[in-house]
């Protein structure tokens, strides 16, 4: 790491470094639906991932729907076009929706989303995507659901953790534990990361991402960027959902909790970390990064 890169870490005391590579990148155009593998993540001026979790699904009560209660949402496969959101699923005809509603199209609604700070459901503004989107969701899931495009303030308020990272090594450790329990191995889609990392040295160990202070790399424009301020990703039952079948299986969440308890006795189950992206720039699949680690 050269002098310019080292300057990004000014103020740090003692740390170890290790190299990693970006194995895969994902965005989630519709929160709680299938992820979309992409060649690069683009970060806006506010440090948000472009196209990530700008849409949500709500139930008949207007509350945010999630795979824990609606596992068939895993079958909704969104894709991002320059000016449209494309929904695919099963044998249904793909549905194309404008990413930015024109004029007064789309009724304004208040979607109810859990606010962890206030510990209650809080209304967030968005536009209903209309009857065709609701019909698509109903035919695919069998449930009365609607699609909502959040406004910018709602996106910022409802996604306090902009980027989720896990490592290949951690996933391998989980799969070894599952195999020992007689359960099938899983892939990273169950864990819903934005970034899947792979250590570049034999000494790379499971859960190294939990010791990251920052990740440093040079982006496509030649500018040094960094991901900082890691926080734990506490786990719910969503990893139980089979992304190909849209059904919940048992045991994945318990395996995650068992491994987590070995590292963090008495604390909530965790797997992976949340990181804050830079304001602007990009991160491309295959990029090598320097991990600054605090053990």
Secondary structure as UniProt FT lines:
FT   HELIX           3..7
FT   TURN            8..11
FT   STRAND          16..27
FT   TURN            31..32
FT   STRAND          36..37
FT   STRAND          40..43
FT   TURN            45..46
FT   TURN            50..51
FT   STRAND          55..58
FT   TURN            60..61
FT   STRAND          63..64
FT   TURN            67..69
FT   HELIX           71..75
FT   STRAND          77..80
FT   STRAND          84..88
FT   TURN            90..91
FT   STRAND          95..98
FT   TURN            103..104
FT   STRAND          108..115
FT   TURN            116..119
FT   STRAND          120..128
FT   HELIX           131..141
FT   STRAND          146..150
FT   HELIX           152..158
FT   STRAND          163..167
FT   HELIX           168..180
FT   TURN            181..182
FT   HELIX           188..191
FT   STRAND          195..199
FT   TURN            202..203
FT   TURN            206..207
FT   HELIX           208..211
FT   STRAND          212..218
FT   TURN            220..221
FT   STRAND          224..234
FT   HELIX           238..240
FT   STRAND          241..242
FT   TURN            243..246
FT   STRAND          247..248
FT   HELIX           252..263
FT   TURN            265..266
FT   STRAND          270..276
FT   STRAND          282..284
FT   TURN            285..286
FT   STRAND          288..293
//
